[in-house]
Amino acid sequence: MSDAAKTILIVGGSGRHGGTGAFVARRLLDLGYRVRAMTRRNDGALSRHLPGAEVVVADLHDRRSLIAALDSVEVAYFTYPIAGGIVDAAANFSSAARVAGLKRLVVMSMGAARPDSASHLGRAQWLAEELLETSGFDCIQLRIVALFFENLEMLHRHDILGDGVIRNSFPDLAVNWIAGADAGRLAVAALIHPERFGAKSAVYPSGKEKFSHAEVARTIGDFLGRDLRHETISADAWRHRLLDIGKYDDRINDDMARHISAIGASTLKPFAFNNLFETATEEPPMRLAEALSSGYLTFAQNASSANGA
């Protein structure tokens, strides 16, 4: 059986923050691969969103449902929301995957995944990946050392359309940026071309562009034709601002607010930079100017807050 004839399981196929699961599923379908997209509830939306994919109902917190979802699957993509519970989810997944005979797993991770992370979710992500890596199948953990462009819309749309001050706990240091779609391209490459990532299980793609939030504010301001600036505030102040936004956007929860505000406040030097994206995908990445001009990012007043980009 050819690789394209084998089924690849996509966890997170509905797409939330960054939308990587949905992008990975669509890209694989376009390339002729058989895709099984996992959802916690099948209301028909995922089938409409991903025509051609097999849709399976399963929950990362219910091991029994995962055994059926993983049946006859040798390669899978694992992603988890920016929320609590990932260690339990990884334990259920790894146990079910051993029963099903999974051979290879690609994990959408974060640069903050380490045992001494300033973020409680970074520490939990690292622990979950340790568990997955010792479960008997090969792993590639994509520890993306970049902020998603989508953060600008989700976390700062109200700032940008309000008084024009992007407020967060990041200092005036350049950090790496990447589109969620490009993180998805990395995942597709890891699924079908794992040899391009070398021998290490954890890799640290950095994206392509490096900007401070002040530079991002000027770029977006120039595009929108208004003055925007950045202001560094405390982690606690930003966490409370995010929780206020979370009342209207269910992607933002207490865990996410604690995570990103802690990461911002702990950023003391520019992020590391590499060309792994181009090496792995053999494609140029999206740039911020392109994300704005193409409409990939939108700051329209009526932009939906319920669905990830």
Steps between C-alpha positions, in 0.01 A plus 500: 500500500640843404540769763223706339262203531548482876272696732649789699313600815471874564423602856357852507362489149229757573761774541509752784778744587738500206289236325791262449298179515255617235781622277694173536191297411419711193857495377527123533170453317623726220814285475291185465537357851223328689405708802304409811403818683417471868232709667338487843153540354382443147244764410581475130713814496831317475382289205398819319828669597715206389330328204666170428616439855370219717356655816526311828360603838747459786622685807860528619368457852322173418747219422229264376393739225860546388556128438235506229631829357851355470395169345727415201687830537881499481563878489319771696507872570443613858410851610333627815332832584685761705323374810547267794477122478768411248681247722180301549429527126849375411465207741172393342634546148825313558322207663246472217773549237702208640196275471436619144862457391577863417848537350558874474362816657546869419422736789423870460686638799629836623842649562407531867478119541772436756511389863602844631258704287358819647160375380310221674378391157855492367598264782192285438569487125856381567375229738237385249765474228730303730214254548427476127866458411538198729190326366669289233436701183721755327424862585574836341414783737469834321596745774419815305721786624271773371177681569211436262381790284155392615586622852482855369137459398389287791683676785526857372215575260324703769819697568559566130142611433472679833750754630780374273725368776605134481546409865670180616779380726761464224796738530630700204694206358481338158326162499430255219166486321331230294161445339287216632482374141879483489511309827259264325738472204774397740273231642415367153870481416567314825220254423611413148870594499630431853855459368517875441494566876811305598547248777375700800143452613456863616568769239470878532377671180517876540292643219655756265427851626620663820322811633446668833139576587577869444609418143191284450282787622657738248458248216133438578445873554648581159273240341187626677592866459506585871752550777563190709758444772599236753505528878654243736281430802535250784413133457212535747360804319510324164350181642202698631458677164499163324243359739274793415537418128435134583146588606426543128755261344501142624849437363636708787479328838676544832773250409575679174502840670740376768719334238550781251533772764769295679685437172496870416632606840775236495631601156838651581682461168410462131386156391745270321474494122554225238402400146333168585173612344647534151709184540202289606221641283700613195263799485528868593308595815230764522617842610306745718449744212354217291278383787354852513471573128349160416232519769648203688494734801197722541424752769148579382262598776267210419779239485379175653635424846366148515721326247876477467676628190 
